[in-house]
Each structure stands twice: as structure tokens, then as C-alpha cells.
Amino acid sequence: MLYLLTFLCAMHSQTLFDFNQDTDISQWRVVDDVVMGGKSDGKMLLNEAGNGVFSGTVSLENNGGFSSVRHRFETKSLRGFGKLKMKIKGDGSRYQFRFKTDSSDRHSYIAYFDTSGDRETITLKLSDFYPAFRGRTLDMPNFPGESAEEIAILIGNKKAQEFRLEIDKIELVH
């Protein structure tokens, strides 16, 4: 009976990334505004509890203003899933979660989420992710939710700030 319950729960979710003490985070890549002359400085580490920690400083100097962390993977089918669920502990700031259907695409599909400063579960509807490139919304349909090759988290709130986001798990659910 326990096996059947575990199997049924697994059918209703798909883990995109589960951080733990044995997690290899070498495939998570920080991309800051330094790529265009800015001075923001983000980093991705694993803490003692095994959570991924995306932290750093966003600077507005030299027309900067964002820090992001990205994870590319082999194409994953997202068919049958309608929501993204994250177990996190934020710092009270607003962040973006981003999908790319093809890692070579210039645009991403974006949804914002606010953090409370406490441990929480954030749920975002895949159909709410809209296409954008360099801060501009594109005249294209919202995220089709069929497949993905990259996920990312970005902070860029048009203000200089320190940030810290602990991530436990990122998964897709029905």
C-alpha cells in the first residue's frame, strides 16, 4: 500500500531540482549584470542543511541592476503539469522564476514571486509565465508548458540591495 501511495504521488509531481547535502551544484551558473558592465555580485552555494543558497548584492552602478542563477539540463517534458512549486526561505524580496524551452532562445518565460522571510512553499501557474527579453514583454503567447531546457531565478528590483534565497526543492505539480 505504501508503495502504491508513493507511486501515485510521484505521478503527480516531477522534481526539477532537489537540493541536499550531496547535491552537485556545479551546473548552476551565476549570471550577473557584469555581462553588460554592471557591478552586481551573486553566488550560489550549498549551506550546512543542504539547501541551495543564491545570495549576493545587486548594484545599480554602470547601468546594472540584476543577478541570476541558471541551471541547464537535457530537455524535460512538462506535459501534464500545470504548476511550479518551490520550497524556499526568502529575505522578503521579489524574485523572478524563469523557464527557457530551448537553452539557445534569447527570451525567457517569467513569473514573479514574493518572499516573506520565512520558510514557505511558492506555487506558480505555468500558464502565467509570460515571454520577455531584457525586461521587455514580447508579443508572443505565454509559456506553452510542454518542455524546458533551462530554469533560472533572477533578482532585479530596480534598486541596490543585498539578497538571500534558500532553495530546498523545485518541482512541477498538476
N, C-alpha and C positions, 0 to 999 in steps of 0.2 A: 504494500500500500504506500509506504514512504517513497519507494522508487517511482511509482506512478505519479504521485504528487510532485516530486522533483522534476520528472519528465514533462508534466503538463505546465509547470511554472517556466521551465526552460523554453517551451514552445511560445510562451507569451512575452519573452524578452530576448534580446541579443546584446551581449556585452561588447561595447566598442573598446573600452579600456578599464581594467580593474587594477588600481594601484595597491601594492602591498610591499612588505619588506624585501621581497625577492624580485621586485619589478625592475626590468631593464628600461630605463627612461632615455637611453641614448638616441632613440628615434624621435624624441620630442625636441623640436628645434625652435629656439627663440629668434624672432624677427622683430627688431625694434625700428624706430624711425631713423636710425643712423643710416639705413639704406638710402635715405633721401636728405641726409645732412643733419638730422636731429640728434639729440643727446639723451634720449631715454635709455634706461638700462634695466632690462628684465632678466630673470634667471629661472630655471626650472630645476628643482631639487627634490629629493625624497626625504621626508622627515623620519624621526625615530619610530613613529606609529605606522610608517609605510604609506603615507599619503603623499601624492604629488603636490608640491608647493610651487606655484607660479607667483613670483614676487619681484619687487623692484621699485623703480622710480620712473614716473612719466614726467618728461621735461618739455616745455614749450619753446625752449631755445632753438634758434635756427629753423623755425617753422616746423618743429617737431610736434609730438603730442600723442604717440601711441607705443604700446608694447604688445607683442603677441607671442603665443607659443602654438606650434603646429605639429601635427602628427599625421604622416602619410602612411598608407597601407595598401595592400592589394585590394582591388575593387571588392566592395561588400554589397550584397543585395540588401536593400532596406524594405523590400516589398512585404506588405502585410503589417508594417509597423506605422503607427500614427503619431508617436510622441518620443521625445528625447527626455531621459530622466538622468539627473546628476545628483550625487550625494556630495555635498560640499560644505565648507565653512569659509565664508567670505569675510570681508572687512567693512561691509556697509556700502561698498561702491557698486556702480553699474558696470556690467561687462557685456561683451557680445560672444555668443557661440556661433561658429561658422562651419558650414559644410562646403566642400567642393565635390562636384560629381566626377570631375576629372582633374587630377592634380595640375595639369598644364593649363587649365582655364584661368583667365585673368580675374574673373568675377567670383565672388563667393555668395552663398545664401546665408543671410544673417538674421538672428533674433537676439534681442536684448534680454538680459535678466538682471534683476537687482538682488543684492545680498543683504542679509540682516545683521551680520556679525556673529550669528550663532550657527551651529550645525543645522543643516536643513536639506531637504530634497527639493530640487527645482525641476519642474516639468514644463516642457515647451512643445507645442504642437508643430509637427513638421510642416504642415500647410501654411503656417505663419511666417516661415523663413522667406525673406524677400531677397531678390538679386541686387547686388551692389558692387561697385568698383571704385576704389579710392574715395569712399564717403558719399558717392552719388548713387541714388537708386536708379536701376536700369529699367527700361520699358520691356520687360520680359515677364513671363509667368513666374509665380512663386515656386519654391523648391518642389520638384516633381516627386521626391521621396522614393525614387526607385533604386538608386545606388549612390555610393560615395567612395572617394579615394583619399580624402583628407578631412580632418576636423581641426578646428583651431579655437582658441579663446583669445580675445583681444580686449584691452582696456584703452580707451581714448575718449575721455570725457571733456575735452577742450579746457582742461585745467592741469596745472602741475600738481602731482600728488604721488605719495607712496602708496603701494598696493600689496595685497597678500591674499591669495586664494588657495585654500587647501582643497584638493580633489581626491575623493575616495573612489568613486566609480562613475562611469559614463555608460549608459545603456539605452537601447531602444525598447519601447514597450508598445502594446496595442492601444 
